[in-house]
């Protein structure tokens, strides 16, 4: 959230300078209309920046950092510019053809922010955490989650509901067999969401897999203390009865 707010503030501060330095006529427009007006062009560019948390210099060549007059707007040197063109073409196809065909409606459109939500790479949080864990280990995954939560919680950029960490834990347990890492993700989930009954049931399942029925019973009781009529918890408890 802090990063997103900072990006918006930065855009506001830079808007006047950008408007003064962007030319009134344009060259090398390949996907935007050739007759687009200056105000519309600047508005489009600012919407891209806010949606992706990026700056003009990420796509456009700026010869002198901080100097808007040094931008070479027509240059295609930076690869992000061509990626942006591909994304614009994709959203046009979605909005003009695919969405109307799928929904029968013409009054809704996807935009950059629909997927990106203020971040450059629009990976879902569970995907990002699993990628981090696979590359750098469970501790790095936990650190990544805490850092993202600190900076983005409440912004809508990532899904910080309990289901995200539950999905990560389940994937680690079922796909990679990393029961220790899975348990750590569930414990992190309970730290962040102490009233999530299903997380206690996941711990109970891990306990049963390890042959520890007493620990499993304790965690099932904790789940039932939160949701007394939890059907799955009641069935698990019945199975543990002698």
N, C-alpha and C positions, 0 to 999 in steps of 0.2 A: 504494500500500500504506500509505503514511504517512497519507493522508487517510482511508482506510477504517479503520485502527486508531484514529485520533483520533475518528472518528465513534462507534465502538463504546465507547471510553472515556467519551466525552461522554454516551452513552446510559446507561451504568452510573451515572455521577455524578448524572444528572437523574432517574433512575427513582424514587428515594425521594421527591423533591419532587413529581414528577408524581402518584405514587400518593396523596399526601396531599391534592392539590388537585383531582383528578378526582372528580366527585360520584358518589354511590352509585346515583342514578337518572338516566336520560338522556332527552333530548328530541331530536327531529329525526334519529333513526336511520332511514335509508332502505334500506340494503342489508345492514347487520349485523342479527343477531337482536335483537328488542326485549327479550328476557329475558337478554341476554348478561351474564355476571358481570364484576365489576370487574377481577379478575385476568386473565381471558381477554381483555377489552377492552384492557388495558394491554399484554399480551403481543402482541396483534395489532398495536397501534400501534407498538410497539418493533420488531417484525419488519419493518414497512413502512419505518421510519426507517433501519434497518441495511441493508436491501436497496437503498434508493435513495440513501443518503448524505444524507438530509434530516432536518430537525428538526420538532418539533411546530408551530412558528410558520410553517412553510412552507405548511401547509394550514389552520391554525386562527388566528383573530384573537387576538393578544396585545396588550392595550392598553398595558402597561408592559413593555418589554423586560427579560427576566430574571426577571420576577415571575410565577410559575405561577398565583397567585391571580387574575391579571388576564385569564386566558383566557376568551373567550366561545366555549365548545366547540360550541354549537348554531348559531352563525352560519355562513351559507353565502357570506359576502362574498368569500372568496378562491377564485379559479377552480380551484386545484389540488385543492380538496376535491371538486368535482364530477368532475374528471378521475379522482380516486382511486375514486370510486363506480363510474365506468364501467369501470375496470380490475378492480375486485372482481367486478362483474357478468360481465365477460368471462372471468375465471379460473374462476368458478363454472360457466359454460356449458362451458368446455373440460374441466374436471375431472368434471363430472356427466354430460356427454353426448358431447362430441366425442372425448376421449381413449379412453373405454371402447369407443366404436363403432369407432375406428381400430385399437386394439391388442387389444381383447378382454380387457383387464386393468382392475382396479379398485383396485389397490394403489399406483398412482403418481399424483402430482398435481403440476401446475406451481404455482409460487409467484412472488411478485414477484421474488425473487432469481434465478429461473430465467433471466429476460431481463435484468434490470437489473444484477445482479452488483456492487452497491455504488455505481452511478452513476445520476444522475437521468434522463439521456437514454440509452437503451440502444442507441445506434448502434454498429455494428461499427466497428472501428478503421479499416479501409480506407475505409469510407463517410465517416467523420468527417474523415479526412485529405484525401480528394478534395474534400469540401465546403469545407474550409479553403483548399485550394490554388485552387479555382475562385474563391473570394471574395477572398483576400488574397495569393495568389501562392505559389510553390514554397518560398521561404524561410520563410514562415509555416507551411507544411505541415511542414517539417522541424523547426521549433521546437516545433510542437504535438506531434509524435511524441516528441521528446526529453523534453518536459515530462511527457507522459503516462507514458512509460517510467520516468522518475525517480520518479513518485508512485504508479504502479499496478503496476509489474512484480512478478509473483509473486502478485498478488491474485486473478487470474482475471477481472478486470473487462474486460480487453482481450486480444486475441490478438497477442502479440508474436513469434510464430514467423515465420520468413523469408517464408512465403507471403503474409503481409499486405502487406509493402512490395513484393513481386513483383507482386501484384495491382494495387497502385496504379501501379507503373511501367508495367505492361502496358496498363492503362486509359488512362493519359496518352499512351502511344505510339499506341495503336490508335484511340482515340476522339477525342482532341483534337489529335493530331499533335505534341504537345509532347515532342520527342525529348530536348531538353536537360533538361527537368524529369524525364522518365522515367529518364534516365541518372543524374541526381542521386539519385533514390530508390534505384536499384540500388547506387550507391556507398555510400549510407547503410546499406543492407541488409548490404553486405559489411563495413562498419565494425562493425556490431552482430553479424553472423554471418559471420566470415571464412572459415569452412569450407563455405559454401553454394555448391556447384559450379554450380547452375543460374543463380546470379546472374552468374557469369563468362560463362556461355553467353549470357545476355541482353545483356551488354556486347558480346560477340562479334557478336551479331546487329545491334546498333546500329552497330558498326564496319563490318560488311558493307554495311549500308544507306547508310553514308556513303562507301563505296568504299575503305575502309582494310583491305585483306586482311592486312597485316602485324600490325596491332593486334588484329585478330580472331583470328589464329593464336596470338598471345601469350595471349589470354584463354581460348581453347580449351585450350591447354596447362595453364593454371592449373586449369581444371576437371578435366582428366584427372589432374593431380597429386593432386587430392583424391579423385576417384573414377575409378580407372584403367579400369574396365570400363563407363564411362558410354556407353551406346549412341548417344545423340544427339550427344554430343561427338565420338565416333569418326566418325560419319557426316559431321558438319560438317567435320572435319579432312580427310576423304577428298575432299570437294568442293573443297577449297582446293588439293589436290595438282595440279601441272601435268600 
